[in-house]
Amino acid sequence: FMPETGRIYGLSQDRWSDARMSLAAATEAAADFLADLHRRFGSWDLAMAGYNMGYGGVLSVVRRYNTNDYWALAKLEGSLPWETTLYVPKILAAAIVSRNLKTFGYQDVSVEPPIEGEDLPVAPGTALSVVATACGVTTKELEQRNPDLRASRTPPTQEDWHVSVPVGKAADCNQQLAKLRKDAPATERYVVRFGESIEQIAEARRVSVAKLVELNAMAPGEVLRGGMTLLVPKVDVATL
């Protein structure tokens, strides 16, 4: 999904998470998007073209050439982008081949099983490495299962975040997480004020800039903006 289209279909995006990368959320949004395009254009050919080049782009081409026949438009030079002209036939070819594996010499290909998992409610701002330890799996496995988590940590929201873990791990993992959280340094969400620098936040929180960068998985050169939510060490308000 392009950023704006993703937002239209409910896929939130910020520095902590990108729902466009969520296997479940993005699949549901894609189905909704294709269904909307099909209702608008009345054909799956144009719906797939619209998925590639956008609804507005297809609509302008249909109006300009006064036809809603995708194959007629594909033959007209300069009507559809070359990428879109190839996009629809590729999808149809893939569908035909996948349903006729033996005919095309792919009868020995084994289809990979779906990635199954279960959701585990995890407290805001929890590192996936901590969740991995509690579940007895590797951090890399959890990152692969949760590609929407951009900072390898649950976002510092006000509610628990559902992390996908291997089937059968959630119950034990939840118990272990409770124990690990007791020993982990307390953190809290902090909304950056306009014009505030990371050095100022670090000084106010009595922590190093390097620690804030680590906690928030900040990219080199990343600029703080007003309204941005960060994760900071929790301190006694009376001492600030």
C-alpha positions in Angstrom: 0.0 0.0 0.0 1.1 3.5 -0.7 1.0 5.6 2.5 -2.1 7.6 1.7 -4.1 4.7 0.4 -3.1 2.7 3.5 -4.5 5.4 5.8 -7.8 5.5 3.8 -8.2 1.8 4.5 -7.4 2.1 8.2 -3.7 1.1 8.1 -2.0 3.4 10.7 1.6 4.4 10.2 4.1 6.1 12.5 7.6 5.6 13.7 6.6 2.7 15.9 4.4 0.6 13.7 3.3 0.4 10.1 0.1 -1.6 9.7 0.8 -1.9 5.9 3.3 -4.5 6.9 0.9 -6.4 9.1 0.1 -9.7 7.4 -3.5 -9.8 8.7 -4.4 -6.1 8.5 -2.8 -5.5 5.1 -4.5 -8.6 3.6 -7.9 -7.5 4.9 -7.3 -4.0 3.6 -6.2 -5.3 0.2 -9.4 -7.3 -0.1 -11.5 -4.3 0.8 -9.6 -2.1 -1.7 -10.0 -4.6 -4.5 -13.7 -5.0 -3.7 -14.2 -1.2 -3.8 -12.3 -1.0 -7.2 -14.5 -3.8 -8.6 -17.7 -2.0 -7.5 -16.5 1.2 -9.1 -15.2 -0.2 -12.4 -17.4 -3.3 -12.8 -14.5 -5.6 -13.9 -11.7 -7.4 -12.2 -9.3 -6.4 -15.0 -9.7 -2.7 -14.2 -9.9 -3.4 -10.5 -6.4 -4.9 -10.7 -5.2 -2.1 -12.8 -6.5 0.4 -10.3 -4.8 -1.5 -7.5 -1.5 -0.9 -9.3 -1.9 2.7 -10.6 -4.6 4.1 -8.4 -8.4 4.6 -8.8 -7.9 8.2 -10.1 -5.4 7.1 -12.7 -7.6 4.4 -14.2 -10.7 6.6 -14.1 -9.0 9.4 -16.1 -7.8 6.9 -18.7 -11.3 5.4 -19.0 -12.8 8.8 -19.5 -10.1 10.0 -21.9 -10.5 7.0 -24.3 -14.2 6.4 -23.5 -13.9 2.6 -22.8 -13.8 0.4 -19.8 -12.2 -2.5 -21.7 -8.8 -3.0 -20.0 -7.5 -5.0 -23.0 -8.5 -2.3 -25.4 -6.7 0.3 -23.2 -3.6 -1.9 -22.9 -3.3 -1.8 -26.7 -3.4 1.9 -26.9 0.1 3.4 -26.6 0.4 6.0 -23.9 -2.9 5.1 -22.2 -1.8 2.9 -19.3 1.7 2.9 -17.7 3.8 0.1 -18.9 4.0 -1.3 -15.4 0.2 -1.5 -15.2 0.0 -3.0 -18.7 2.1 -5.9 -17.5 0.7 -6.1 -14.0 -2.7 -7.5 -14.8 -1.5 -10.3 -17.2 1.1 -11.3 -14.6 -1.6 -11.8 -12.0 -3.8 -13.8 -14.3 -0.9 -15.9 -15.5 0.1 -16.6 -11.9 -3.5 -17.6 -11.1 -3.7 -20.0 -14.1 -0.4 -21.6 -13.3 -1.2 -22.1 -9.6 -4.4 -23.9 -10.4 -2.8 -26.1 -13.1 0.6 -27.0 -11.6 0.9 -30.3 -13.5 0.2 -28.7 -16.9 3.0 -26.2 -16.5 5.5 -28.7 -15.0 5.2 -27.6 -11.3 3.5 -30.7 -10.0 6.4 -31.4 -7.6 6.4 -28.0 -6.0 5.3 -28.1 -2.4 3.3 -25.2 -1.2 4.6 -23.6 2.0 2.1 -23.9 4.9 0.6 -20.7 6.3 2.4 -19.1 9.3 0.1 -19.8 12.2 0.3 -18.1 15.5 -1.7 -16.6 18.4 -2.0 -13.1 19.7 -0.4 -12.2 23.0 -1.3 -8.9 24.7 1.9 -7.2 25.5 2.4 -4.0 27.6 3.3 -0.8 25.7 7.0 -0.2 25.1 8.1 -3.8 25.6 11.1 -4.9 23.5 10.5 -8.0 21.3 13.7 -9.4 22.7 12.0 -9.6 26.2 8.9 -11.2 24.7 11.2 -13.7 22.8 12.9 -14.6 26.1 9.6 -15.2 27.8 8.3 -17.3 24.9 11.5 -19.3 24.5 12.0 -18.2 20.8 14.4 -16.0 19.0 14.0 -12.3 18.6 14.4 -12.7 14.8 11.4 -15.1 14.7 9.2 -12.6 16.5 10.4 -9.8 14.2 9.4 -12.0 11.2 6.0 -12.7 12.7 5.5 -9.0 13.5 7.0 -7.0 10.6 4.7 -4.1 11.4 6.7 -3.3 14.5 9.3 -0.9 13.1 11.3 -0.5 16.3 11.3 -4.1 17.4 9.3 -3.0 20.4 5.6 -2.6 21.1 4.5 1.0 20.6 4.3 3.3 23.7 0.5 3.6 23.4 -2.0 3.6 26.2 -3.1 0.1 25.6 -1.6 -3.4 25.3 -0.3 -4.4 21.8 -1.1 -7.8 20.3 2.1 -9.6 19.3 1.9 -12.7 17.2 3.7 -15.7 18.9 4.0 -19.4 17.9 0.9 -21.5 18.5 0.8 -22.8 22.1 3.2 -20.3 23.5 0.9 -17.5 24.6 -0.2 -18.8 28.0 3.3 -19.7 29.3 4.8 -16.6 27.7 2.3 -14.3 29.5 3.3 -15.7 32.8 7.0 -15.3 32.1 6.5 -11.8 30.8 4.9 -10.8 34.1 8.0 -12.0 35.9 10.4 -10.3 33.6 8.5 -7.0 33.7 9.0 -6.8 37.5 12.8 -6.7 37.0 12.8 -4.4 34.0 13.4 -0.7 34.3 10.1 1.2 34.3 9.4 3.3 31.2 6.6 5.6 30.1 5.4 7.4 27.0 6.4 11.0 26.4 5.0 13.4 23.8 7.6 15.7 22.4 6.9 19.4 22.6 7.3 21.6 19.6 11.0 22.8 19.3 12.2 20.4 21.9 15.4 18.5 21.3 16.5 15.0 22.3 19.3 16.6 24.4 16.7 18.6 26.4 14.5 15.5 27.0 17.6 13.5 28.0 18.7 16.2 30.5 15.2 16.5 32.0 14.9 12.8 32.4 18.4 12.4 33.7 19.4 9.9 31.1 21.9 9.9 28.3 21.0 10.7 24.8 22.4 7.3 23.8 19.9 5.6 26.1 17.0 7.5 24.5 18.2 6.6 21.0 18.5 3.0 22.0 15.0 2.9 23.7 13.4 4.4 20.7 15.4 2.7 18.0 16.1 6.1 16.5 17.7 6.2 13.0 20.8 8.2 12.5 19.8 11.8 11.7 16.2 11.3 12.7 14.6 14.6 13.6 12.3 15.0 16.5 9.0 16.7 15.7 6.3 18.1 18.0 3.7 15.6 18.8 6.0 12.6 18.3 5.7 9.9 21.0 8.8 8.6 22.6 9.6 6.0 25.2 11.5 7.4 28.2 12.7 6.0 31.6 10.1 6.6 34.3 11.2 8.8 37.1 9.7 10.2 40.3 7.9 13.4 39.2 8.9 15.0 42.5 12.5 14.8 41.6 12.1 16.4 38.2 
